[in-house]
């Protein structure tokens, strides 16, 4: 792997997520320190992850923020959506990109994500309630192979989302090595209930970030305990630090679901 210098990561723990549905049994995650490979899981169960980060304008009327959150939350009623949660961030650990809110949703296929994105109800909420009050929006999508655990993280779960921007011209070997390190994180941190990671396949709104991960913890105390294990955290960071240009890390607490509307 290349030995390039880079500045320290901005987070002490840089990897990371309404019914009680569960996913089908999954194969084990790729072992630590081995390159990630799409080919070993192409015939297995896939979950499409969709993360959107929003920066609400300063001094926005709280009622308009509530309208945005309520409108986006209502989109869980769309047929294509398997899971959707949205709300304010618990913490933003990235100084350069100061996001305030996050949406996390899951789908069975890329086609379902595309149908959700193009749905009139989604477009109406975005145009009427999101764009007028947001300074910045960033979105990343990836395929999670053999995701273990609950499709819908229970209310109160803590989610850590990390977006990684690799240095230029590193090649697939380095990229797969970084993904392999991320795939082994769950084995190192016992507090993690679920780990999802992969390559972004929607670059238009991703600001150059090409790798994403989402770690679900039972609660905030578990997330904080993992982050406080500085020796183990630094060991994992050192494996990928030299290949990274920048990192976005945010923490989020899953709220109680809003009542599912009968119709839009």
C-alpha positions in Angstrom: 0.0 0.0 0.0 1.2 3.5 -0.7 2.9 5.5 2.1 1.6 9.0 1.7 1.4 11.7 4.4 -1.9 13.2 5.3 -3.3 15.3 8.1 -4.9 13.5 11.1 -8.5 12.6 10.9 -11.0 15.0 12.4 -12.8 12.4 14.5 -11.6 10.2 17.4 -13.7 7.3 15.9 -14.1 7.7 12.2 -16.2 4.7 11.2 -19.7 4.1 11.6 -26.4 4.1 11.4 -40.8 1.8 12.5 -41.6 -1.6 12.5 -39.7 -4.6 14.0 -38.7 -6.3 10.6 -35.6 -8.4 10.5 -33.4 -9.1 7.6 -32.8 -12.6 6.4 -29.8 -14.5 7.8 -26.5 -13.1 6.5 -23.1 -14.4 5.7 -20.2 -13.1 7.9 -18.7 -9.8 7.2 -15.3 -9.8 5.3 -12.5 -10.5 7.8 -10.2 -7.7 9.1 -7.4 -6.4 7.0 -8.5 -8.3 3.9 -9.5 -6.5 0.7 -13.2 -6.0 0.2 -14.7 -7.7 -2.9 -18.0 -7.2 -4.5 -17.8 -10.5 -6.3 -18.1 -12.7 -3.2 -21.6 -11.3 -2.4 -23.2 -10.4 -5.7 -25.7 -13.3 -5.5 -26.6 -12.7 -1.8 -29.1 -10.4 -0.2 -28.5 -6.7 -0.7 -29.8 -3.6 1.0 -29.6 -0.2 -0.6 -28.5 2.5 1.9 -29.4 6.2 1.3 -28.0 8.9 3.6 -28.7 12.6 3.1 -27.1 15.3 5.3 -28.7 18.8 5.5 -27.4 22.1 6.7 -30.4 24.2 7.8 -29.8 27.9 7.4 -29.0 29.9 10.5 -32.0 31.6 12.2 -34.5 29.4 10.3 -37.9 29.5 12.1 -38.2 26.3 14.1 -41.7 25.7 12.7 -40.2 25.4 9.2 -37.6 23.0 10.4 -40.3 20.9 12.0 -42.3 21.0 8.7 -39.2 19.7 6.9 -38.7 16.9 9.3 -42.4 15.9 9.3 -42.6 16.1 5.5 -39.6 13.9 5.0 -40.7 11.5 7.7 -44.1 11.0 6.0 -42.2 9.5 3.0 -41.9 6.2 5.0 -45.4 5.5 3.6 -44.1 5.1 0.1 -44.2 1.5 -1.1 -40.5 1.5 -2.1 -39.3 2.5 1.4 -38.3 -0.2 3.8 -37.0 2.1 6.5 -36.8 5.9 6.9 -35.7 8.1 9.8 -34.9 11.8 9.8 -34.0 14.3 12.5 -31.4 16.6 14.0 -27.8 15.3 14.4 -26.6 14.4 17.8 -23.0 15.6 16.9 -21.2 16.8 13.8 -17.5 15.9 14.1 -16.6 17.6 10.8 -15.6 21.2 11.0 -15.5 21.9 7.3 -19.1 20.7 6.6 -21.4 21.8 9.3 -24.5 19.7 8.7 -27.4 19.9 11.2 -29.9 17.1 10.1 -29.8 13.6 8.6 -32.1 11.3 6.7 -31.4 7.6 6.6 -33.5 5.2 4.4 -33.2 1.7 3.1 -34.5 0.0 -0.1 -34.5 -3.5 -1.7 -32.9 -2.3 -4.9 -31.5 0.7 -6.8 -34.7 0.8 -8.9 -36.7 1.3 -5.7 -34.4 4.1 -4.6 -34.8 5.7 -8.0 -38.6 5.4 -7.8 -38.6 7.0 -4.4 -36.4 9.8 -5.6 -38.7 10.5 -8.5 -41.9 10.1 -6.6 -44.2 13.3 -6.7 -44.6 13.2 -3.0 -40.8 13.2 -2.4 -40.3 16.0 -5.0 -43.0 18.1 -3.4 -41.4 17.8 0.1 -38.0 18.6 -1.2 -39.1 21.6 -3.2 -41.6 23.0 -0.7 -39.9 22.3 2.7 -36.3 21.4 2.2 -34.6 23.6 -0.4 -36.1 26.9 0.9 -34.4 26.4 4.3 -31.2 24.5 3.6 -27.7 26.0 2.7 -26.2 22.7 1.8 -27.2 19.1 1.1 -25.0 16.0 0.6 -26.2 12.5 -0.3 -24.4 9.2 -0.5 -25.8 5.8 -1.6 -24.2 2.3 -1.4 -25.1 -1.3 -1.5 -24.8 -3.2 1.8 -24.2 -6.9 1.3 -25.5 -9.4 3.8 -26.5 -6.8 6.4 -27.1 -8.5 9.7 -29.7 -7.5 12.3 -32.8 -5.3 12.3 -33.8 -3.6 9.0 -35.2 -0.8 11.2 -32.9 0.3 14.0 -34.9 0.6 17.2 -35.7 4.0 18.6 -32.9 5.2 20.8 -30.3 3.5 18.7 -27.2 5.6 18.1 -25.8 5.8 14.6 -22.4 6.9 13.5 -22.1 7.7 9.7 -18.7 8.2 8.1 -17.9 9.4 4.6 -14.3 9.0 3.3 -12.7 10.8 0.5 -9.6 9.0 -0.8 -6.6 10.7 -2.2 -6.4 10.8 -6.0 -4.9 8.0 -8.1 -4.6 5.4 -5.4 -6.1 2.6 -7.5 -8.5 -0.3 -6.7 -6.1 -2.1 -4.5 -5.9 0.7 -1.9 -9.7 1.3 -2.1 -10.4 -2.3 -1.5 -7.9 -2.4 1.3 -9.7 0.6 3.0 -13.0 -1.2 2.6 -11.5 -4.4 4.1 -10.4 -2.5 7.2 -13.9 -1.0 7.6 -15.4 -4.5 7.3 -13.4 -5.7 10.3 -14.4 -2.9 12.6 -17.4 -4.7 14.0 -15.1 -7.5 15.3 -13.0 -4.9 17.1 -15.8 -2.9 18.8 -18.2 -5.1 20.6 -20.7 -2.3 21.1 -21.6 -2.2 17.4 -24.9 -3.9 16.8 -24.8 -3.5 13.0 -22.3 -2.4 10.4 -23.0 -1.3 6.9 -20.4 -0.1 4.4 -19.6 0.2 0.7 -18.8 2.3 -2.3 -20.9 5.3 -3.2 -22.8 4.8 -6.5 -24.3 8.3 -6.7 -21.5 10.7 -7.0 -23.4 13.8 -8.2 -24.2 15.1 -4.6 -21.4 13.3 -2.7 -18.7 16.1 -2.8 -16.1 13.6 -3.9 -16.6 11.2 -1.0 -16.5 7.6 -2.3 -16.7 5.3 0.6 -19.4 5.3 3.3 -20.0 3.4 6.6 -22.8 3.3 9.0 -22.5 1.7 12.5 -25.5 1.2 14.7 -25.1 1.1 18.5 -27.8 0.1 21.1 -27.6 3.7 22.5 -25.5 6.8 22.9 -23.6 5.4 25.9 -22.4 2.4 23.7 -21.3 4.7 21.0 -19.4 6.9 23.4 -17.8 3.9 25.1 -16.5 2.7 21.7 -15.2 6.2 20.9 -13.4 6.5 24.2 -11.3 3.4 23.6 -8.5 5.6 22.1 -5.8 2.9 21.7 -8.1 0.6 19.6 -9.5 3.6 17.7 -6.1 4.8 16.8 -5.0 1.3 15.7 -7.9 1.3 13.2 -7.3 4.8 12.0 -3.6 4.2 11.4 -4.4 1.5 8.9 -6.2 3.9 6.5 -5.0 7.4 7.5 -2.3 7.7 4.8 -4.8 7.2 2.0 -7.5 9.7 3.1 -8.0 13.2 1.8 -10.8 14.1 4.2 -13.5 12.5 6.4 -17.1 13.5 7.3 -18.4 11.9 10.6 -21.8 12.5 12.1 -23.7 11.0 15.0 -27.5 10.6 15.1 -30.0 9.2 17.6 -33.0 7.3 16.1 -36.2 9.0 17.3 -39.5 7.2 18.0 -41.3 6.7 14.6 -44.1 9.1 13.7 -47.5 7.5 13.1 -47.6 6.1 9.6 -50.2 8.1 7.6 -53.0 6.3 5.8 -52.2 8.2 2.6 -50.1 11.1 1.3 
